[in-house]
Amino acid sequence: MTTNPYAAPKAAVADETVVINADFIPDGQSRPAGKGWSWIVAAWDLFKRQPGLWIGMWLLFVVILMGMGVIPLLGTILTGIFWPVFVAGFAVGCRALDEGGELELGHLFAGFRERFGTLLGVGALSLLVSLIIGMVVGLALGAGAFTMMKGDPEGMAALAGTTLALLVLITMALLLPVMMAAWFAPALVVFQQQGVIESMKGSFSGCLKNLLPFLIYGLALLLLAVLATLPIGLGWLVLGPVISATVYTSYRDIYLKPR
């Protein structure tokens, strides 16, 4: 019997990608701030059941992303479009473990077999919006630089630094809603058969209702990332898979009714 607090009822799961509707909360539910840490603990529980396979799967995922990345320009586009497919695969693997089954290397590619087009749509829309934001910020930066060139040369350096810092903060603020809309979208697509827009709206809503848990989650991961980097980065062989599993553990906690 599993001790994972996010495990789905046995009767609710007939196969890897069965839709879980009975306990589903479409827009998510608010959770206590401490749940941000609980998601990590639950992900660790999933990892330690098959650590070797988790590490192998995550390394393969990294290699695939690196392989895409070496392709000039196209690599960035491919990575931006395909990431939800792999996130969905990790989620399917997590649920298999949740149900007392075993993690398989093939789970990484489950998104290619189920709802592939919709998952690509999530990636494409996220990439498009991110590019638009980047273009707008870039134009603003160019306009600011042009204005500074016409001003007082002595104050240009200080003004340039201030302007750049401001634009970076604005960019991060504008990209945050995109990240919120994309975070749970792959899980909502494969588990709830939602479309691109519906899944991204549901993801944004779930994240918005849980800003405090995500703050705790982010701070905890920041500390763990520092620790994972210290032994020449070897800690990422554990932290990488755990982070991948937190997408599933947080999804279950926010979108499924407690048993």
Secondary structure, DSSP 8 states (H G I E B T S, - for coil): ----TT---GGG-SSTT----TTB-TT-----TTHHHHHHHHHHHHHTTSHHHHHHHHHHHHHHHHHHHTSTTHHHHHHHHHHHHHHHHHHHHHHHHHTT----GGGGGHHHHSSHHHHHHHHHHHHHHHHHHHHHHHHHHHHHHHHHHTS-HHHHHHHHHHHHHHHHHHHHHHHHHHHHHHHSHHHHHHHH---HHHHHHHHHHHHHTTHHHHHHHHHHHHHHHHHHHTTTTTTHHHHHHHHHHHHHHHHHHHHB---
